[in-house]
Amino acid sequence: MIIYLIGFMGSGKSYLAKELAALTHSAFIDLDQLIVAHEGVSISGIFENNGEPYFRDIESDLLRSVTQDVYKPELIRGKAEPSMPTYTFLACGGGTPCFHDNMDWMNEHGLTVWINPTWEVLVERLEKEKNHRPLIAALDLAGIKQYIQTRLKEREVYYSKAKVTIQDTLVPVEEIFKSIIHA
């Protein structure tokens, strides 16, 4: 089963996906890292050289490709290969669910989990990480707050389609896993 972790940038999707994969001895995929490997350039470089629409096209294509790779014909028939993990945790970029019907695609092909920490947590994390985030790199603290407020409001319509929502990311990863699986 693919478990797609979605949420705003800085919400902790990659960190949690990695931790959940380690806990369950499962696969971990970071969609942004996959895009960088595919394109041979950083996310910032893709945005600078080709623009956001190009990035969103590549993102959507790779999302679908990874999903199809995980669901091999052997698995669809119910005969899992012995080496196949039970879960694949896929950390998506913050905008992934908002373009090209990606949210509907993910809901059809796996379990979507919205990592939704408080607004204050997002501000704190993004202020520290802004130099690695092309959409906010040039913003000061007030600009970051405004960006989060505006974009989060726009994206909530997509994020809220997730089948599971995790708001408290400070609990042990075992508790988060139980919340996901028993939802």
CNS distance restraints for C-alpha pairs under 8 A (distance, minus, plus):
assign (resid   1 and name CA) (resid  86 and name CA) 6.39 0.50 0.50
assign (resid   1 and name CA) (resid  87 and name CA) 4.89 0.50 0.50
assign (resid   1 and name CA) (resid  88 and name CA) 6.23 0.50 0.50
assign (resid   1 and name CA) (resid 110 and name CA) 6.10 0.50 0.50
assign (resid   1 and name CA) (resid 111 and name CA) 7.60 0.50 0.50
assign (resid   2 and name CA) (resid  67 and name CA) 7.58 0.50 0.50
assign (resid   2 and name CA) (resid  70 and name CA) 7.72 0.50 0.50
assign (resid   2 and name CA) (resid  87 and name CA) 5.77 0.50 0.50
assign (resid   2 and name CA) (resid  88 and name CA) 4.71 0.50 0.50
assign (resid   2 and name CA) (resid  89 and name CA) 6.01 0.50 0.50
assign (resid   2 and name CA) (resid  90 and name CA) 7.00 0.50 0.50
assign (resid   2 and name CA) (resid 109 and name CA) 7.30 0.50 0.50
assign (resid   2 and name CA) (resid 110 and name CA) 4.85 0.50 0.50
assign (resid   2 and name CA) (resid 111 and name CA) 6.35 0.50 0.50
assign (resid   3 and name CA) (resid  87 and name CA) 6.98 0.50 0.50
assign (resid   3 and name CA) (resid  88 and name CA) 6.07 0.50 0.50
assign (resid   3 and name CA) (resid  89 and name CA) 4.90 0.50 0.50
assign (resid   3 and name CA) (resid  90 and name CA) 6.10 0.50 0.50
assign (resid   3 and name CA) (resid 110 and name CA) 5.77 0.50 0.50
assign (resid   3 and name CA) (resid 111 and name CA) 4.77 0.50 0.50
assign (resid   3 and name CA) (resid 112 and name CA) 5.89 0.50 0.50
assign (resid   3 and name CA) (resid 113 and name CA) 7.07 0.50 0.50
assign (resid   4 and name CA) (resid  89 and name CA) 6.09 0.50 0.50
assign (resid   4 and name CA) (resid  90 and name CA) 4.85 0.50 0.50
assign (resid   4 and name CA) (resid  91 and name CA) 6.09 0.50 0.50
assign (resid   4 and name CA) (resid  92 and name CA) 6.80 0.50 0.50
assign (resid   4 and name CA) (resid 106 and name CA) 7.00 0.50 0.50
assign (resid   4 and name CA) (resid 110 and name CA) 6.97 0.50 0.50
assign (resid   4 and name CA) (resid 111 and name CA) 6.07 0.50 0.50
assign (resid   4 and name CA) (resid 112 and name CA) 4.78 0.50 0.50
assign (resid   4 and name CA) (resid 113 and name CA) 6.03 0.50 0.50
assign (resid   5 and name CA) (resid  13 and name CA) 5.69 0.50 0.50
assign (resid   5 and name CA) (resid  14 and name CA) 7.97 0.50 0.50
assign (resid   5 and name CA) (resid  17 and name CA) 6.94 0.50 0.50
assign (resid   5 and name CA) (resid  89 and name CA) 7.21 0.50 0.50
assign (resid   5 and name CA) (resid  90 and name CA) 6.07 0.50 0.50
assign (resid   5 and name CA) (resid  91 and name CA) 4.92 0.50 0.50
assign (resid   5 and name CA) (resid  92 and name CA) 5.98 0.50 0.50
assign (resid   5 and name CA) (resid 112 and name CA) 6.13 0.50 0.50
assign (resid   5 and name CA) (resid 113 and name CA) 4.90 0.50 0.50
assign (resid   5 and name CA) (resid 114 and name CA) 6.05 0.50 0.50
assign (resid   5 and name CA) (resid 115 and name CA) 6.68 0.50 0.50
assign (resid   6 and name CA) (resid  13 and name CA) 6.51 0.50 0.50
assign (resid   6 and name CA) (resid  91 and name CA) 6.68 0.50 0.50
assign (resid   6 and name CA) (resid  92 and name CA) 5.51 0.50 0.50
assign (resid   6 and name CA) (resid  93 and name CA) 7.05 0.50 0.50
assign (resid   6 and name CA) (resid  94 and name CA) 6.55 0.50 0.50
assign (resid   6 and name CA) (resid  96 and name CA) 7.72 0.50 0.50
assign (resid   6 and name CA) (resid  97 and name CA) 7.24 0.50 0.50
assign (resid   6 and name CA) (resid 112 and name CA) 7.03 0.50 0.50
assign (resid   6 and name CA) (resid 113 and name CA) 5.98 0.50 0.50
assign (resid   6 and name CA) (resid 114 and name CA) 4.89 0.50 0.50
assign (resid   6 and name CA) (resid 115 and name CA) 6.06 0.50 0.50
assign (resid   6 and name CA) (resid 159 and name CA) 7.05 0.50 0.50
assign (resid   7 and name CA) (resid  11 and name CA) 6.16 0.50 0.50
assign (resid   7 and name CA) (resid  13 and name CA) 6.97 0.50 0.50
assign (resid   7 and name CA) (resid  92 and name CA) 7.90 0.50 0.50
assign (resid   7 and name CA) (resid  93 and name CA) 7.67 0.50 0.50
assign (resid   7 and name CA) (resid  94 and name CA) 5.38 0.50 0.50
assign (resid   7 and name CA) (resid 114 and name CA) 5.30 0.50 0.50
assign (resid   7 and name CA) (resid 115 and name CA) 5.13 0.50 0.50
assign (resid   7 and name CA) (resid 116 and name CA) 6.16 0.50 0.50
assign (resid   7 and name CA) (resid 159 and name CA) 6.48 0.50 0.50
assign (resid   8 and name CA) (resid  93 and name CA) 7.82 0.50 0.50
assign (resid   8 and name CA) (resid  94 and name CA) 4.51 0.50 0.50
assign (resid   8 and name CA) (resid  95 and name CA) 7.40 0.50 0.50
assign (resid   8 and name CA) (resid 115 and name CA) 7.81 0.50 0.50
assign (resid   8 and name CA) (resid 116 and name CA) 7.47 0.50 0.50
assign (resid   8 and name CA) (resid 152 and name CA) 6.92 0.50 0.50
assign (resid   9 and name CA) (resid  93 and name CA) 6.92 0.50 0.50
assign (resid   9 and name CA) (resid  94 and name CA) 4.79 0.50 0.50
assign (resid   9 and name CA) (resid 122 and name CA) 7.80 0.50 0.50
assign (resid   9 and name CA) (resid 126 and name CA) 7.70 0.50 0.50
assign (resid  10 and name CA) (resid 122 and name CA) 5.81 0.50 0.50
assign (resid  10 and name CA) (resid 125 and name CA) 5.93 0.50 0.50
assign (resid  10 and name CA) (resid 126 and name CA) 5.88 0.50 0.50
assign (resid  11 and name CA) (resid 115 and name CA) 6.15 0.50 0.50
assign (resid  11 and name CA) (resid 116 and name CA) 6.43 0.50 0.50
assign (resid  11 and name CA) (resid 117 and name CA) 6.06 0.50 0.50
assign (resid  11 and name CA) (resid 121 and name CA) 7.90 0.50 0.50
assign (resid  11 and name CA) (resid 122 and name CA) 6.23 0.50 0.50
assign (resid  12 and name CA) (resid  16 and name CA) 5.99 0.50 0.50
assign (resid  12 and name CA) (resid 115 and name CA) 7.16 0.50 0.50
assign (resid  13 and name CA) (resid  17 and name CA) 5.94 0.50 0.50
assign (resid  13 and name CA) (resid  91 and name CA) 5.43 0.50 0.50
assign (resid  13 and name CA) (resid  92 and name CA) 7.19 0.50 0.50
assign (resid  13 and name CA) (resid 115 and name CA) 6.49 0.50 0.50
assign (resid  14 and name CA) (resid  18 and name CA) 6.07 0.50 0.50
assign (resid  14 and name CA) (resid  30 and name CA) 6.35 0.50 0.50
assign (resid  14 and name CA) (resid  91 and name CA) 5.11 0.50 0.50
assign (resid  14 and name CA) (resid  92 and name CA) 7.77 0.50 0.50
assign (resid  15 and name CA) (resid  19 and name CA) 6.23 0.50 0.50
assign (resid  16 and name CA) (resid  20 and name CA) 5.91 0.50 0.50
assign (resid  16 and name CA) (resid 173 and name CA) 7.53 0.50 0.50
assign (resid  17 and name CA) (resid  21 and name CA) 6.01 0.50 0.50
assign (resid  17 and name CA) (resid  28 and name CA) 6.40 0.50 0.50
assign (resid  17 and name CA) (resid  29 and name CA) 7.93 0.50 0.50
assign (resid  17 and name CA) (resid  89 and name CA) 5.40 0.50 0.50
assign (resid  17 and name CA) (resid  90 and name CA) 6.58 0.50 0.50
assign (resid  17 and name CA) (resid  91 and name CA) 5.94 0.50 0.50
assign (resid  18 and name CA) (resid  22 and name CA) 6.22 0.50 0.50
assign (resid  18 and name CA) (resid  28 and name CA) 5.82 0.50 0.50
assign (resid  18 and name CA) (resid  89 and name CA) 7.53 0.50 0.50
assign (resid  19 and name CA) (resid  23 and name CA) 6.12 0.50 0.50
assign (resid  19 and name CA) (resid 173 and name CA) 6.87 0.50 0.50
assign (resid  20 and name CA) (resid  24 and name CA) 6.19 0.50 0.50
assign (resid  20 and name CA) (resid  26 and name CA) 7.86 0.50 0.50
assign (resid  20 and name CA) (resid  89 and name CA) 7.32 0.50 0.50
assign (resid  20 and name CA) (resid 173 and name CA) 6.61 0.50 0.50
assign (resid  20 and name CA) (resid 174 and name CA) 7.93 0.50 0.50
assign (resid  20 and name CA) (resid 177 and name CA) 6.76 0.50 0.50
assign (resid  21 and name CA) (resid  25 and name CA) 5.60 0.50 0.50
assign (resid  21 and name CA) (resid  26 and name CA) 4.55 0.50 0.50
assign (resid  21 and name CA) (resid  27 and name CA) 5.67 0.50 0.50
assign (resid  21 and name CA) (resid  28 and name CA) 5.64 0.50 0.50
assign (resid  21 and name CA) (resid  87 and name CA) 7.64 0.50 0.50
assign (resid  21 and name CA) (resid  88 and name CA) 7.26 0.50 0.50
assign (resid  21 and name CA) (resid  89 and name CA) 6.22 0.50 0.50
assign (resid  22 and name CA) (resid  26 and name CA) 6.45 0.50 0.50
assign (resid  23 and name CA) (resid 173 and name CA) 7.84 0.50 0.50
assign (resid  23 and name CA) (resid 174 and name CA) 7.53 0.50 0.50
assign (resid  24 and name CA) (resid  87 and name CA) 7.76 0.50 0.50
assign (resid  25 and name CA) (resid  85 and name CA) 7.07 0.50 0.50
assign (resid  26 and name CA) (resid  85 and name CA) 4.96 0.50 0.50
assign (resid  26 and name CA) (resid  86 and name CA) 6.35 0.50 0.50
assign (resid  26 and name CA) (resid  87 and name CA) 5.36 0.50 0.50
assign (resid  26 and name CA) (resid  88 and name CA) 5.91 0.50 0.50
assign (resid  26 and name CA) (resid  89 and name CA) 7.44 0.50 0.50
assign (resid  27 and name CA) (resid  85 and name CA) 6.39 0.50 0.50
assign (resid  27 and name CA) (resid  87 and name CA) 6.46 0.50 0.50
assign (resid  27 and name CA) (resid  88 and name CA) 4.59 0.50 0.50
assign (resid  27 and name CA) (resid  89 and name CA) 6.11 0.50 0.50
assign (resid  28 and name CA) (resid  88 and name CA) 5.84 0.50 0.50
assign (resid  28 and name CA) (resid  89 and name CA) 4.90 0.50 0.50
assign (resid  28 and name CA) (resid  90 and name CA) 5.97 0.50 0.50
assign (resid  28 and name CA) (resid  91 and name CA) 7.82 0.50 0.50
assign (resid  29 and name CA) (resid  33 and name CA) 8.00 0.50 0.50
assign (resid  29 and name CA) (resid  34 and name CA) 7.57 0.50 0.50
assign (resid  29 and name CA) (resid  88 and name CA) 7.39 0.50 0.50
assign (resid  29 and name CA) (resid  89 and name CA) 6.24 0.50 0.50
assign (resid  29 and name CA) (resid  90 and name CA) 4.72 0.50 0.50
assign (resid  29 and name CA) (resid  91 and name CA) 6.23 0.50 0.50
assign (resid  30 and name CA) (resid  34 and name CA) 6.26 0.50 0.50
assign (resid  30 and name CA) (resid  90 and name CA) 5.82 0.50 0.50
assign (resid  30 and name CA) (resid  91 and name CA) 4.79 0.50 0.50
assign (resid  30 and name CA) (resid  92 and name CA) 6.50 0.50 0.50
assign (resid  31 and name CA) (resid  35 and name CA) 6.22 0.50 0.50
assign (resid  31 and name CA) (resid  59 and name CA) 7.43 0.50 0.50
assign (resid  31 and name CA) (resid  62 and name CA) 7.66 0.50 0.50
assign (resid  31 and name CA) (resid  63 and name CA) 7.12 0.50 0.50
assign (resid  31 and name CA) (resid  90 and name CA) 6.84 0.50 0.50
assign (resid  31 and name CA) (resid  91 and name CA) 6.00 0.50 0.50
assign (resid  31 and name CA) (resid  92 and name CA) 5.30 0.50 0.50
assign (resid  31 and name CA) (resid  93 and name CA) 6.63 0.50 0.50
assign (resid  32 and name CA) (resid  36 and name CA) 6.29 0.50 0.50
assign (resid  32 and name CA) (resid  43 and name CA) 7.34 0.50 0.50
assign (resid  32 and name CA) (resid  59 and name CA) 7.85 0.50 0.50
assign (resid  32 and name CA) (resid  92 and name CA) 7.02 0.50 0.50
assign (resid  32 and name CA) (resid  93 and name CA) 6.20 0.50 0.50
assign (resid  33 and name CA) (resid  37 and name CA) 6.18 0.50 0.50
assign (resid  34 and name CA) (resid  38 and name CA) 6.06 0.50 0.50
assign (resid  34 and name CA) (resid  62 and name CA) 7.75 0.50 0.50
assign (resid  35 and name CA) (resid  39 and name CA) 6.00 0.50 0.50
assign (resid  35 and name CA) (resid  43 and name CA) 7.70 0.50 0.50
assign (resid  35 and name CA) (resid  58 and name CA) 7.18 0.50 0.50
assign (resid  35 and name CA) (resid  59 and name CA) 6.65 0.50 0.50
assign (resid  35 and name CA) (resid  62 and name CA) 7.29 0.50 0.50
assign (resid  36 and name CA) (resid  40 and name CA) 5.53 0.50 0.50
assign (resid  36 and name CA) (resid  41 and name CA) 5.45 0.50 0.50
assign (resid  36 and name CA) (resid  42 and name CA) 5.38 0.50 0.50
assign (resid  36 and name CA) (resid  43 and name CA) 6.31 0.50 0.50
assign (resid  37 and name CA) (resid  41 and name CA) 7.35 0.50 0.50
assign (resid  39 and name CA) (resid  46 and name CA) 7.96 0.50 0.50
assign (resid  41 and name CA) (resid  45 and name CA) 5.84 0.50 0.50
assign (resid  41 and name CA) (resid  46 and name CA) 6.49 0.50 0.50
assign (resid  42 and name CA) (resid  46 and name CA) 6.26 0.50 0.50
assign (resid  43 and name CA) (resid  47 and name CA) 6.30 0.50 0.50
assign (resid  43 and name CA) (resid 134 and name CA) 7.48 0.50 0.50
assign (resid  44 and name CA) (resid  48 and name CA) 6.11 0.50 0.50
assign (resid  44 and name CA) (resid 132 and name CA) 7.78 0.50 0.50
assign (resid  44 and name CA) (resid 133 and name CA) 7.20 0.50 0.50
assign (resid  44 and name CA) (resid 134 and name CA) 5.16 0.50 0.50
assign (resid  45 and name CA) (resid  49 and name CA) 5.82 0.50 0.50
assign (resid  46 and name CA) (resid  50 and name CA) 5.48 0.50 0.50
assign (resid  46 and name CA) (resid  51 and name CA) 6.57 0.50 0.50
assign (resid  46 and name CA) (resid  52 and name CA) 7.82 0.50 0.50
assign (resid  46 and name CA) (resid  54 and name CA) 7.95 0.50 0.50
assign (resid  46 and name CA) (resid  55 and name CA) 6.48 0.50 0.50
assign (resid  47 and name CA) (resid  51 and name CA) 4.32 0.50 0.50
assign (resid  47 and name CA) (resid  52 and name CA) 5.39 0.50 0.50
assign (resid  47 and name CA) (resid  54 and name CA) 7.99 0.50 0.50
assign (resid  47 and name CA) (resid  55 and name CA) 6.68 0.50 0.50
assign (resid  47 and name CA) (resid 134 and name CA) 7.37 0.50 0.50
assign (resid  50 and name CA) (resid  54 and name CA) 5.89 0.50 0.50
assign (resid  50 and name CA) (resid  55 and name CA) 7.32 0.50 0.50
assign (resid  51 and name CA) (resid  55 and name CA) 6.57 0.50 0.50
assign (resid  52 and name CA) (resid  56 and name CA) 6.09 0.50 0.50
assign (resid  53 and name CA) (resid  57 and name CA) 6.26 0.50 0.50
assign (resid  54 and name CA) (resid  58 and name CA) 6.38 0.50 0.50
assign (resid  55 and name CA) (resid  59 and name CA) 6.01 0.50 0.50
assign (resid  56 and name CA) (resid  60 and name CA) 6.07 0.50 0.50
assign (resid  56 and name CA) (resid  96 and name CA) 7.52 0.50 0.50
assign (resid  56 and name CA) (resid  99 and name CA) 6.90 0.50 0.50
assign (resid  57 and name CA) (resid  61 and name CA) 6.18 0.50 0.50
assign (resid  57 and name CA) (resid 100 and name CA) 7.87 0.50 0.50
assign (resid  58 and name CA) (resid  62 and name CA) 6.09 0.50 0.50
assign (resid  59 and name CA) (resid  63 and name CA) 6.07 0.50 0.50
assign (resid  59 and name CA) (resid  96 and name CA) 7.09 0.50 0.50
assign (resid  60 and name CA) (resid  64 and name CA) 6.33 0.50 0.50
assign (resid  60 and name CA) (resid  96 and name CA) 7.34 0.50 0.50
assign (resid  60 and name CA) (resid  99 and name CA) 7.67 0.50 0.50
assign (resid  60 and name CA) (resid 100 and name CA) 6.71 0.50 0.50
assign (resid  60 and name CA) (resid 102 and name CA) 6.68 0.50 0.50
assign (resid  61 and name CA) (resid  65 and name CA) 6.14 0.50 0.50
assign (resid  62 and name CA) (resid  66 and name CA) 5.94 0.50 0.50
assign (resid  63 and name CA) (resid  67 and name CA) 6.26 0.50 0.50
assign (resid  64 and name CA) (resid  68 and name CA) 6.19 0.50 0.50
assign (resid  64 and name CA) (resid 105 and name CA) 7.98 0.50 0.50
assign (resid  65 and name CA) (resid  69 and name CA) 6.14 0.50 0.50
assign (resid  66 and name CA) (resid  70 and name CA) 6.26 0.50 0.50
assign (resid  67 and name CA) (resid  71 and name CA) 6.38 0.50 0.50
assign (resid  67 and name CA) (resid 109 and name CA) 7.32 0.50 0.50
assign (resid  68 and name CA) (resid  72 and name CA) 6.71 0.50 0.50
assign (resid  70 and name CA) (resid  88 and name CA) 7.82 0.50 0.50
assign (resid  71 and name CA) (resid  75 and name CA) 5.92 0.50 0.50
assign (resid  71 and name CA) (resid  76 and name CA) 6.47 0.50 0.50
assign (resid  72 and name CA) (resid  76 and name CA) 6.54 0.50 0.50
assign (resid  73 and name CA) (resid  77 and name CA) 6.36 0.50 0.50
assign (resid  74 and name CA) (resid  78 and name CA) 6.57 0.50 0.50
assign (resid  74 and name CA) (resid  79 and name CA) 5.35 0.50 0.50
assign (resid  74 and name CA) (resid  80 and name CA) 6.00 0.50 0.50
assign (resid  74 and name CA) (resid  81 and name CA) 7.21 0.50 0.50
assign (resid  75 and name CA) (resid  79 and name CA) 5.34 0.50 0.50
assign (resid  75 and name CA) (resid  80 and name CA) 4.83 0.50 0.50
assign (resid  75 and name CA) (resid  81 and name CA) 7.44 0.50 0.50
assign (resid  80 and name CA) (resid  84 and name CA) 6.56 0.50 0.50
assign (resid  92 and name CA) (resid  96 and name CA) 6.04 0.50 0.50
assign (resid  95 and name CA) (resid  99 and name CA) 7.08 0.50 0.50
assign (resid  95 and name CA) (resid 155 and name CA) 7.75 0.50 0.50
assign (resid  96 and name CA) (resid 102 and name CA) 6.54 0.50 0.50
assign (resid  96 and name CA) (resid 103 and name CA) 7.65 0.50 0.50
assign (resid  97 and name CA) (resid 101 and name CA) 7.19 0.50 0.50
assign (resid  97 and name CA) (resid 102 and name CA) 5.00 0.50 0.50
assign (resid  97 and name CA) (resid 103 and name CA) 4.41 0.50 0.50
assign (resid  97 and name CA) (resid 158 and name CA) 6.12 0.50 0.50
assign (resid  97 and name CA) (resid 159 and name CA) 6.98 0.50 0.50
assign (resid  98 and name CA) (resid 102 and name CA) 6.75 0.50 0.50
assign (resid  98 and name CA) (resid 103 and name CA) 6.83 0.50 0.50
assign (resid  98 and name CA) (resid 155 and name CA) 6.62 0.50 0.50
assign (resid  98 and name CA) (resid 158 and name CA) 5.97 0.50 0.50
assign (resid  99 and name CA) (resid 103 and name CA) 7.90 0.50 0.50
assign (resid 101 and name CA) (resid 105 and name CA) 6.33 0.50 0.50
assign (resid 102 and name CA) (resid 106 and name CA) 6.09 0.50 0.50
assign (resid 103 and name CA) (resid 107 and name CA) 6.17 0.50 0.50
assign (resid 103 and name CA) (resid 158 and name CA) 6.70 0.50 0.50
assign (resid 103 and name CA) (resid 161 and name CA) 7.46 0.50 0.50
assign (resid 103 and name CA) (resid 162 and name CA) 7.99 0.50 0.50
assign (resid 104 and name CA) (resid 108 and name CA) 6.18 0.50 0.50
assign (resid 105 and name CA) (resid 109 and name CA) 6.27 0.50 0.50
assign (resid 106 and name CA) (resid 110 and name CA) 5.76 0.50 0.50
assign (resid 106 and name CA) (resid 111 and name CA) 7.18 0.50 0.50
assign (resid 106 and name CA) (resid 112 and name CA) 6.58 0.50 0.50
assign (resid 107 and name CA) (resid 111 and name CA) 6.11 0.50 0.50
assign (resid 107 and name CA) (resid 112 and name CA) 6.06 0.50 0.50
assign (resid 107 and name CA) (resid 162 and name CA) 7.34 0.50 0.50
assign (resid 107 and name CA) (resid 163 and name CA) 7.70 0.50 0.50
assign (resid 111 and name CA) (resid 162 and name CA) 7.82 0.50 0.50
assign (resid 111 and name CA) (resid 163 and name CA) 6.53 0.50 0.50
assign (resid 111 and name CA) (resid 164 and name CA) 7.86 0.50 0.50
assign (resid 112 and name CA) (resid 162 and name CA) 4.90 0.50 0.50
assign (resid 112 and name CA) (resid 163 and name CA) 5.42 0.50 0.50
assign (resid 112 and name CA) (resid 164 and name CA) 6.39 0.50 0.50
assign (resid 113 and name CA) (resid 162 and name CA) 5.56 0.50 0.50
assign (resid 113 and name CA) (resid 163 and name CA) 6.18 0.50 0.50
assign (resid 113 and name CA) (resid 164 and name CA) 4.69 0.50 0.50
assign (resid 113 and name CA) (resid 165 and name CA) 5.61 0.50 0.50
assign (resid 113 and name CA) (resid 166 and name CA) 7.09 0.50 0.50
assign (resid 113 and name CA) (resid 180 and name CA) 7.31 0.50 0.50
assign (resid 114 and name CA) (resid 159 and name CA) 6.13 0.50 0.50
assign (resid 114 and name CA) (resid 160 and name CA) 7.45 0.50 0.50
assign (resid 114 and name CA) (resid 162 and name CA) 5.79 0.50 0.50
assign (resid 114 and name CA) (resid 163 and name CA) 7.88 0.50 0.50
assign (resid 114 and name CA) (resid 164 and name CA) 6.17 0.50 0.50
assign (resid 114 and name CA) (resid 165 and name CA) 4.65 0.50 0.50
assign (resid 114 and name CA) (resid 166 and name CA) 6.08 0.50 0.50
assign (resid 115 and name CA) (resid 165 and name CA) 6.16 0.50 0.50
assign (resid 115 and name CA) (resid 166 and name CA) 5.03 0.50 0.50
assign (resid 115 and name CA) (resid 167 and name CA) 6.26 0.50 0.50
assign (resid 115 and name CA) (resid 169 and name CA) 7.66 0.50 0.50
assign (resid 116 and name CA) (resid 165 and name CA) 6.79 0.50 0.50
assign (resid 116 and name CA) (resid 166 and name CA) 5.85 0.50 0.50
assign (resid 116 and name CA) (resid 167 and name CA) 4.75 0.50 0.50
assign (resid 116 and name CA) (resid 168 and name CA) 7.73 0.50 0.50
assign (resid 117 and name CA) (resid 121 and name CA) 6.30 0.50 0.50
assign (resid 117 and name CA) (resid 122 and name CA) 6.90 0.50 0.50
assign (resid 117 and name CA) (resid 166 and name CA) 7.66 0.50 0.50
assign (resid 117 and name CA) (resid 167 and name CA) 4.99 0.50 0.50
assign (resid 117 and name CA) (resid 168 and name CA) 6.29 0.50 0.50
assign (resid 117 and name CA) (resid 169 and name CA) 6.65 0.50 0.50
assign (resid 118 and name CA) (resid 122 and name CA) 6.52 0.50 0.50
assign (resid 118 and name CA) (resid 167 and name CA) 7.32 0.50 0.50
assign (resid 119 and name CA) (resid 123 and name CA) 6.27 0.50 0.50
assign (resid 119 and name CA) (resid 148 and name CA) 7.96 0.50 0.50
assign (resid 120 and name CA) (resid 124 and name CA) 6.20 0.50 0.50
assign (resid 121 and name CA) (resid 125 and name CA) 6.15 0.50 0.50
assign (resid 122 and name CA) (resid 126 and name CA) 5.93 0.50 0.50
assign (resid 122 and name CA) (resid 148 and name CA) 7.85 0.50 0.50
assign (resid 123 and name CA) (resid 127 and name CA) 5.96 0.50 0.50
assign (resid 123 and name CA) (resid 144 and name CA) 7.05 0.50 0.50
assign (resid 123 and name CA) (resid 145 and name CA) 6.28 0.50 0.50
assign (resid 123 and name CA) (resid 148 and name CA) 7.51 0.50 0.50
assign (resid 124 and name CA) (resid 128 and name CA) 6.65 0.50 0.50
assign (resid 125 and name CA) (resid 129 and name CA) 6.25 0.50 0.50
assign (resid 126 and name CA) (resid 130 and name CA) 5.42 0.50 0.50
assign (resid 126 and name CA) (resid 144 and name CA) 7.54 0.50 0.50
assign (resid 127 and name CA) (resid 141 and name CA) 6.54 0.50 0.50
assign (resid 127 and name CA) (resid 144 and name CA) 7.10 0.50 0.50
assign (resid 129 and name CA) (resid 133 and name CA) 6.79 0.50 0.50
assign (resid 130 and name CA) (resid 134 and name CA) 7.65 0.50 0.50
assign (resid 130 and name CA) (resid 136 and name CA) 5.80 0.50 0.50
assign (resid 130 and name CA) (resid 137 and name CA) 4.84 0.50 0.50
assign (resid 130 and name CA) (resid 138 and name CA) 7.94 0.50 0.50
assign (resid 130 and name CA) (resid 139 and name CA) 7.95 0.50 0.50
assign (resid 131 and name CA) (resid 136 and name CA) 7.72 0.50 0.50
assign (resid 131 and name CA) (resid 137 and name CA) 4.84 0.50 0.50
assign (resid 131 and name CA) (resid 138 and name CA) 7.94 0.50 0.50
assign (resid 132 and name CA) (resid 137 and name CA) 6.91 0.50 0.50
assign (resid 133 and name CA) (resid 137 and name CA) 5.59 0.50 0.50
assign (resid 136 and name CA) (resid 144 and name CA) 6.53 0.50 0.50
assign (resid 136 and name CA) (resid 147 and name CA) 7.71 0.50 0.50
assign (resid 139 and name CA) (resid 143 and name CA) 5.07 0.50 0.50
assign (resid 139 and name CA) (resid 144 and name CA) 5.80 0.50 0.50
assign (resid 140 and name CA) (resid 144 and name CA) 6.12 0.50 0.50
assign (resid 141 and name CA) (resid 145 and name CA) 6.23 0.50 0.50
assign (resid 142 and name CA) (resid 146 and name CA) 6.23 0.50 0.50
assign (resid 143 and name CA) (resid 147 and name CA) 5.97 0.50 0.50
assign (resid 144 and name CA) (resid 148 and name CA) 6.09 0.50 0.50
assign (resid 145 and name CA) (resid 149 and name CA) 6.14 0.50 0.50
assign (resid 146 and name CA) (resid 150 and name CA) 6.07 0.50 0.50
assign (resid 147 and name CA) (resid 151 and name CA) 5.86 0.50 0.50
assign (resid 148 and name CA) (resid 152 and name CA) 5.56 0.50 0.50
assign (resid 149 and name CA) (resid 153 and name CA) 6.22 0.50 0.50
assign (resid 150 and name CA) (resid 154 and name CA) 6.46 0.50 0.50
assign (resid 151 and name CA) (resid 155 and name CA) 6.03 0.50 0.50
assign (resid 152 and name CA) (resid 156 and name CA) 5.85 0.50 0.50
assign (resid 153 and name CA) (resid 157 and name CA) 7.73 0.50 0.50
assign (resid 155 and name CA) (resid 159 and name CA) 6.19 0.50 0.50
assign (resid 156 and name CA) (resid 160 and name CA) 5.60 0.50 0.50
assign (resid 157 and name CA) (resid 161 and name CA) 7.06 0.50 0.50
assign (resid 158 and name CA) (resid 162 and name CA) 7.76 0.50 0.50
assign (resid 163 and name CA) (resid 183 and name CA) 7.87 0.50 0.50
assign (resid 164 and name CA) (resid 180 and name CA) 6.39 0.50 0.50
assign (resid 164 and name CA) (resid 183 and name CA) 6.40 0.50 0.50
assign (resid 166 and name CA) (resid 176 and name CA) 7.35 0.50 0.50
assign (resid 166 and name CA) (resid 179 and name CA) 7.80 0.50 0.50
assign (resid 169 and name CA) (resid 176 and name CA) 7.51 0.50 0.50
assign (resid 171 and name CA) (resid 175 and name CA) 6.52 0.50 0.50
assign (resid 171 and name CA) (resid 176 and name CA) 7.01 0.50 0.50
assign (resid 172 and name CA) (resid 176 and name CA) 6.68 0.50 0.50
assign (resid 173 and name CA) (resid 177 and name CA) 6.12 0.50 0.50
assign (resid 174 and name CA) (resid 178 and name CA) 6.29 0.50 0.50
assign (resid 175 and name CA) (resid 179 and name CA) 6.22 0.50 0.50
assign (resid 176 and name CA) (resid 180 and name CA) 6.28 0.50 0.50
assign (resid 177 and name CA) (resid 181 and name CA) 6.16 0.50 0.50
assign (resid 178 and name CA) (resid 182 and name CA) 5.83 0.50 0.50
assign (resid 179 and name CA) (resid 183 and name CA) 5.90 0.50 0.50
